[in-house]
Amino acid sequence: MGAPVVHFEIIGKSGSALQEFYAKAFDWKIDANNPMKYGLVKNEKGGIGGGIGSPEEGRPGYVTVYAEVDDPDAYLRKIESLGGKTVMPTTEIPGMVTFALFSDPDGNMVGLVKSEPKPAPKRKPARKAAKKPARKAGRKRRSR
């Protein structure tokens, strides 16, 4: 698979009412304890995480998915060359996420989220081979 879907988003007029609705409907654990009151949905039992909130002033509600990519700007250029349009250029929320939004040729809004660098795998120290005592040169073994 190419760029995996790693996040969903449900945005509507009343983010807090939507958070309550989805928490009750699906038993989702939603954490909106942040300055934007953006409800983060934990990925449990094999699903993907997501968010529920209110739109920016003047924007309508929407439902979208986010694909994880290494370079959102490069993907936006590719998407535009294929007939898509940038809705929101690459935006960084420091310490949280870097993302962008585009619309496909049919007008569906889809997101891109920048992949985080993977930590280097921890290497186990190599086991040292047990050393055999060195034999002195010039002496032959005696057989018993």
Secondary structure, 3 states (H helix, E strand, C coil): CCCCEEEEEEECCCHHHHHHHHHHHHCCCEECCCCCCCEEECCCCCCCEEEEECCCCCCCCEEEEEEEECCHHHHHHHHHHCCCEEEEEEEEECCCEEEEEEECCCCCEEEEEECCCCCCCCCCCCCCCCCCCCCCCCCCCCCC
